[in-house]
Amino acid sequence: MSLLLVLILEACPDSQDFRAAQCSAYNPVPYRGRLYEWLPYQDPEDPCSLTCHAKSYSFVAKLAPSVKDGTRCREGSLDMCVQGKCLPVGCDLQLGSEKKVDECGVCGGDGSSCRRLVYVWGRTPFSPCSVSCGGGKAFRNSLH
């Protein structure tokens, strides 16, 4: 008997993105002498820095050397930033774990628990024509 773990993580309804909240906290803080509305920006080179995009402007700025602990390193990933470093979070939701879901859908599995189905396809010969002269139909079935 194997246990299938299907992990579906959804944001709480009406919750603000954690990185977005950290950026918007800088809205009332002057940057280079003026105020901006800050939106989250994911810096691929430094995913744990608080880098934000100035709304309606074509620039980004690093507003803090690191995001708050627990911020996801990148959208769609479980990995999270802790003390400015991106640490792995496995499908078991453990910090530092690198467990992945295998092709069978098992967290930390090795693919051996899948129920393997083998299909052999073939076709039957055509049936006799449904009429003896013009306009008829012949059928054949696919077998599996």
VENTAQUI-V434659 format. One record per pair of residues at least 24 apart in sequence whose C-alpha atoms are under 6 Angstrom apart, sorted by the first residue. I is the first residue (numbers start at 1). GAP is how many residues later the second one is. Records with the same first field share a line. If there is no record, write none. Layout:
I->GAP, GAP
This chain:
4->102
5->101
23->29
47->26
48->25, 33, 36
120->24
